[in-house]
Amino acid sequence: MTSQSTPATTDRAPDWWSSPRKIHVVVDNPSWILPYAEQLVEMIKAGGDDAVLCRNHDAVGKGGVAFYLGCMHITPPGVLGRNRVNLVVHESDLPKGRGFAPVAWQILGGADRIPVCLIDMAAEVDAGDVILRNTMQFSGHELNDEIRNAQGRITIDVCLRYLAMPSPPAGEPQVGDPSFFPRRRPVDSELDPHRSIAEQFNLLRVVDNDRYPAFFRLAGHRYRLRIEKWDEAEP
């Protein structure tokens, strides 16, 4: 389930907002978001706009809107200047939760309701005006692939919703003191063998079985764990 707020829009759409618009979708690393970015590009094209997937800054051309999804590198001002609007999707109640892996950190903190913001890119990371807000709602059993699927789908949703507005939506400045999530690293997937699975289940939910699997240390050895859902009907 999701909920969403309606943004304010300008009174009259500028000429560049008329279809077909030139849209860039930028993913600058081999991120899990890539298949969803590819799907977004195809859906934008189906809606009548011209869209292209860019895998690095050099590929970003001149256009109307650029969506930067899952990017890891700082975008130079010269690249930002190629498009009239540069946008980022960030999953937290900004200005709280700026930084890295906000969904994982919030689930580790016990949250099942995760806010999602579409924001303008700004000089300070995740500090731009908030244009759209939405929410992901989890039930507490979802594992990493299911969490990412929800995240990918809502990313597509907010980007398409932005493009469907009759004129470019006006953003609102973030209000309040910001907080920041650090980058998650493989060591953050370590379990405590002396605590129960139930106590550490949220950590098991967000680990990546291949890139940063769950592990624990015991009796001088390190053990790696793999977690996946197993249907009770299976033998």
Buried (B, 14 or more C-beta within 10 A) or exposed (E): EBEBEEBEEEEEEEEBBEEEBBBBBBBBEEBBBBEBBEBBBEBBBEBEBBBBBBBEBEEBEEBBBBBBBBBEEEBEEEBBEBBBBBBBBBBBBBBBBBBBBBBBBBBBEEBBEBBBBBBBBBEEBBBBBBBBBBBBEBEEEBBBEBBBBBBBEBBBBBBEBBBEBEEBBEBBEBEEEBEBBEEBEEEBBBBEEEEEEEEBEBBBBBBBBEEBBBBBEEEEEEEEBEBEEEEEEEE
